[in-house]
Amino acid sequence: MYDIPVWMNAIFNQVEQQCEEELERESETYRKIIEEEHILLDQYPFLSMLTDGDEITKGMKLTMEEVKALSRFIALEDDRRGIEAVQYYLLGGRGAVEMMELLGLI
């Protein structure tokens, strides 16, 4: 993503994993989004090709049903990422408070 040291990338990966685990454990909405995304990915294999970053070498002709599935999948991805962004913010705030407590600032 950015030209960052390997150790910092490991921290970002750890925070990402913690975020997803907490959301899976605590958010019914998040679990439903993940479940529906998996159902769509299983039902429509072309979605996996798009999400895995595979190079698309030729045009696709999608049925109306596939277009609706793609539209729904994009909406779910947007919702999931929004929820994760809020969780990242909250994790950062929690970390800041913990650091301030350790430093005796609060």
Secondary structure per residue as TSV (DSSP state, phi and psi in degrees):
chain	resnum	aa	ss	phi	psi
A	1	M	-	360.0	-61.7
A	2	Y	-	-121.8	165.5
A	3	D	S	-83.5	81.6
A	4	I	-	-117.5	157.8
A	5	P	-	-61.5	152.5
A	6	V	H	-57.3	-41.1
A	7	W	H	-63.0	-35.1
A	8	M	H	-72.6	-35.7
A	9	N	H	-61.9	-38.3
A	10	A	H	-63.6	-37.7
A	11	I	H	-65.5	-44.8
A	12	F	H	-60.0	-41.9
A	13	N	H	-62.7	-39.9
A	14	Q	H	-65.4	-43.0
A	15	V	H	-64.4	-41.8
A	16	E	H	-60.5	-45.3
A	17	Q	H	-63.1	-43.6
A	18	Q	H	-61.4	-43.0
A	19	C	H	-59.3	-50.4
A	20	E	H	-64.6	-40.2
A	21	E	H	-64.4	-44.1
A	22	E	H	-64.9	-41.0
A	23	L	H	-65.9	-42.7
A	24	E	H	-59.6	-37.7
A	25	R	H	-76.7	-36.7
A	26	E	H	-109.5	-15.3
A	27	S	-	-118.9	110.5
A	28	E	H	-62.7	-39.8
A	29	T	H	-60.1	-45.9
A	30	Y	H	-61.9	-44.3
A	31	R	H	-61.6	-39.9
A	32	K	H	-66.1	-39.1
A	33	I	H	-62.6	-48.7
A	34	I	H	-59.4	-44.3
A	35	E	H	-61.8	-45.9
A	36	E	H	-66.3	-37.3
A	37	E	H	-60.6	-44.3
A	38	H	H	-63.7	-39.6
A	39	I	H	-61.8	-46.0
A	40	L	H	-63.5	-41.8
A	41	L	H	-62.9	-37.6
A	42	D	H	-70.6	-38.2
A	43	Q	H	-75.3	-33.9
A	44	Y	-	-126.1	90.7
A	45	P	H	-56.9	-28.5
A	46	F	H	-63.3	-25.2
A	47	L	H	-64.3	-37.7
A	48	S	H	-63.3	-39.2
A	49	M	H	-61.9	-39.7
A	50	L	H	-71.0	-39.6
A	51	T	H	-80.7	-24.3
A	52	D	T	-80.5	-4.4
A	53	G	T	76.4	18.1
A	54	D	-	-63.7	145.9
A	55	E	-	-71.5	129.0
A	56	I	-	-92.3	120.0
A	57	T	-	-105.2	-11.2
A	58	K	S	-149.6	161.6
A	59	G	-	-65.7	158.3
A	60	M	-	-119.6	141.2
A	61	K	-	-109.0	115.0
A	62	L	-	-104.9	143.8
A	63	T	-	-76.1	167.4
A	64	M	H	-60.1	-38.1
A	65	E	H	-61.9	-41.9
A	66	E	H	-68.7	-37.0
A	67	V	H	-63.8	-41.3
A	68	K	H	-64.9	-39.8
A	69	A	H	-63.8	-42.7
A	70	L	H	-62.4	-44.3
A	71	S	H	-61.0	-44.4
A	72	R	H	-64.5	-42.1
A	73	F	H	-62.3	-42.9
A	74	I	H	-62.8	-41.5
A	75	A	H	-63.9	-41.5
A	76	L	H	-64.1	-42.8
A	77	E	H	-59.6	-43.1
A	78	D	H	-62.6	-44.7
A	79	D	H	-62.5	-44.5
A	80	R	H	-62.3	-45.7
A	81	R	H	-65.6	-34.5
A	82	G	H	-64.6	-43.8
A	83	I	H	-63.1	-43.4
A	84	E	H	-64.1	-38.2
A	85	A	H	-61.3	-42.4
A	86	V	H	-64.1	-41.8
A	87	Q	H	-63.9	-41.7
A	88	Y	H	-59.0	-43.2
A	89	Y	H	-60.4	-47.2
A	90	L	H	-65.4	-39.0
A	91	L	H	-63.2	-39.6
A	92	G	H	-63.7	-42.3
A	93	G	H	-63.4	-42.6
A	94	R	H	-62.8	-41.8
A	95	G	H	-63.4	-39.2
A	96	A	H	-64.8	-42.3
A	97	V	H	-64.2	-43.2
A	98	E	H	-60.5	-41.4
A	99	M	H	-64.8	-42.8
A	100	M	H	-63.4	-38.9
A	101	E	H	-63.6	-44.1
A	102	L	H	-61.8	-34.6
A	103	L	T	-83.9	-3.0
A	104	G	T	74.6	20.8
A	105	L	-	-83.5	-20.8
A	106	I	-	-137.4	360.0
